[in-house]
Amino acid sequence: MWYQTEVTEKCGIQFPIIQAGMAGSTTPELVANVSEMGGLGTIGAGYMSPERLDEEIQQVKRLTSKPFAVNLFVPESFDYTEAAVDDMNDHLQSYREVLGLETPKPAAHDEDVFKRQIDVVIAHEVPVCSFTFGVPSTEIVTRLTAAGTVLIGSATTVAEAQAVAHAGLDMVVAQGSEAGGHRAAFQQEGTTSLVGTMTLVPQIVDSVTIPVIAAGGIMDGRGWVASHVLGAAGVQLGTAFLTTKESAMKPVQKQAILNSVETDTVVTKVLSGKAARGLRNPLIDDLENVNDKVLPYPIQNDLTKQIRATAAQAGNVDWTHTWSGQGARLARETEVKQFIHQFITEAQLQVDRLNV
Ligand SMILES: Cc1cc2nc3c(=O)[nH]c(=O)nc-3n(C[C@H](O)[C@H](O)[C@H](O)COP(=O)(O)O)c2cc1C
């Protein structure tokens, strides 16, 4: 069958359809239902403590015996001053007053957490582990590979994809600029050189020998078949899964995506300190006006996250982050099993038409 590729073979799955590990937006039900349908569900574990990750893996394993993945953030170095933190906190004070929040300090960001997340992945013999924001060290790649875990890296340029391949990972996600959420970029500013999926995928396919997974703007079967024609051995979808019943995104945010159009998103660094695509809102507009005060990731994220979480909880989409890709018009209010069934049916229809 056309959909049997190196991705299905290496991951031990039926269809090369990967649900992106979206930190903060996945649930064990989302992950398990994708895997139950023959795709690859992914726990978005970037912000999880090792203890929480351990719990989530156990929950997923209770729901499915099929392969699944864990997605982690490769830690980066960053620099900031207390004065810059105070400056940004002063700017955010008016939001905290309305929401009744204390002024936070940046979190500790102990690199040991990443090593302990890897220990949990190995202890549970997780079949697949994907990474974003960089390439894990040789030591980590060697340990995971020895444990039998299939490794997926993420890239937004040809050079990044080559770095992923060179580091010995098994596959690479080619993340086009249409993609929702944080950009995987680790060699250059995520807000510049935005290369779209249709341009990026074939150039990466021509430049590496490992299988390439297309991501960014793939919302229906047409996007899957187009990616396949461009040489991708699989697809990774984020936004399309956000509006499923099983995603952890708040109902008001799901509705905002369902009501949005292709021009409603922006790539911005102001919410977290790292380039991410989401629905433009008044909080983004306000912070863009003080762009020079924005701290690097993950410090900016630490300073804004309580405001965003409290606002989302209260149903206020103006002061939160609603990460979303440019394919918003194609988003559906659905359930995972129904979505995957339709996605496969649509793709097969396109393949049948191409054969005529
Ligand atoms: C809400 C949201 C959160 C995301 N979080 C992560 C993450 O934690 N790790 C990661 O590798 N990619 C993350 N991504 C990016 C996805 O891996 C993927 O590149 C993107 O969703 C593909 O584009 P699409 O949203 O148009 O499908 C996130 C995307 C969204 C929409």
The ligand as an SDF file (V2000), in Angstrom:
LIG
                    3D

 31 33  0  0  0  0  0  0  0  0999 V2000
   -0.8260   23.7790   20.4730 C   0  0  0  0  0  0  0  0  0  0  0  0
    0.4520   23.2870   19.8670 C   0  0  0  0  0  0  0  0  0  0  0  0
    1.4900   22.8940   20.6970 C   0  0  0  0  0  0  0  0  0  0  0  0
    2.6760   22.3870   20.1610 C   0  0  0  0  0  0  0  0  0  0  0  0
    3.6400   21.9240   21.0010 N   0  0  0  0  0  0  0  0  0  0  0  0
    4.6970   21.2540   20.4890 C   0  0  0  0  0  0  0  0  0  0  0  0
    5.5950   20.5680   21.3510 C   0  0  0  0  0  0  0  0  0  0  0  0
    5.4460   20.5640   22.5810 O   0  0  0  0  0  0  0  0  0  0  0  0
    6.6260   19.8890   20.7760 N   0  0  0  0  0  0  0  0  0  0  0  0
    6.7960   19.8230   19.4070 C   0  0  0  0  0  0  0  0  0  0  0  0
    7.7310   19.1660   18.9450 O   0  0  0  0  0  0  0  0  0  0  0  0
    5.9710   20.4880   18.5860 N   0  0  0  0  0  0  0  0  0  0  0  0
    4.9240   21.1720   19.0870 C   0  0  0  0  0  0  0  0  0  0  0  0
    4.0380   21.7880   18.2380 N   0  0  0  0  0  0  0  0  0  0  0  0
    4.3170   21.8140   16.7810 C   0  0  0  0  0  0  0  0  0  0  0  0
    3.9210   20.5060   16.1180 C   0  0  0  0  0  0  0  0  0  0  0  0
    4.9140   19.5310   16.3910 O   0  0  0  0  0  0  0  0  0  0  0  0
    3.8160   20.5960   14.5930 C   0  0  0  0  0  0  0  0  0  0  0  0
    5.0220   21.0250   14.0380 O   0  0  0  0  0  0  0  0  0  0  0  0
    2.6990   21.5190   14.1170 C   0  0  0  0  0  0  0  0  0  0  0  0
    1.5420   21.3900   14.8980 O   0  0  0  0  0  0  0  0  0  0  0  0
    2.3720   21.1960   12.6690 C   0  0  0  0  0  0  0  0  0  0  0  0
    1.5870   22.1850   12.0900 O   0  0  0  0  0  0  0  0  0  0  0  0
   -0.0270   22.2140   12.1690 P   0  0  0  0  0  0  0  0  0  0  0  0
   -0.3160   22.7620   13.5300 O   0  0  0  0  0  0  0  0  0  0  0  0
   -0.4000   23.1120   11.0650 O   0  0  0  0  0  0  0  0  0  0  0  0
   -0.5100   20.8050   12.0170 O   0  0  0  0  0  0  0  0  0  0  0  0
    2.8510   22.3190   18.7500 C   0  0  0  0  0  0  0  0  0  0  0  0
    1.8080   22.7270   17.9220 C   0  0  0  0  0  0  0  0  0  0  0  0
    0.6200   23.2110   18.4490 C   0  0  0  0  0  0  0  0  0  0  0  0
   -0.4910   23.6130   17.5170 C   0  0  0  0  0  0  0  0  0  0  0  0
  1  2  1  0
  2  3  1  0
  2 30  2  0
  3  4  2  0
  4  5  1  0
  4 28  1  0
  5  6  2  0
  6  7  1  0
  6 13  1  0
  7  8  2  0
  7  9  1  0
  9 10  1  0
 10 11  2  0
 10 12  1  0
 12 13  2  0
 13 14  1  0
 14 15  1  0
 14 28  1  0
 15 16  1  0
 16 17  1  0
 16 18  1  0
 18 19  1  0
 18 20  1  0
 20 21  1  0
 20 22  1  0
 22 23  1  0
 23 24  1  0
 24 25  2  0
 24 26  1  0
 24 27  1  0
 28 29  2  0
 29 30  1  0
 30 31  1  0
M  END
$$$$
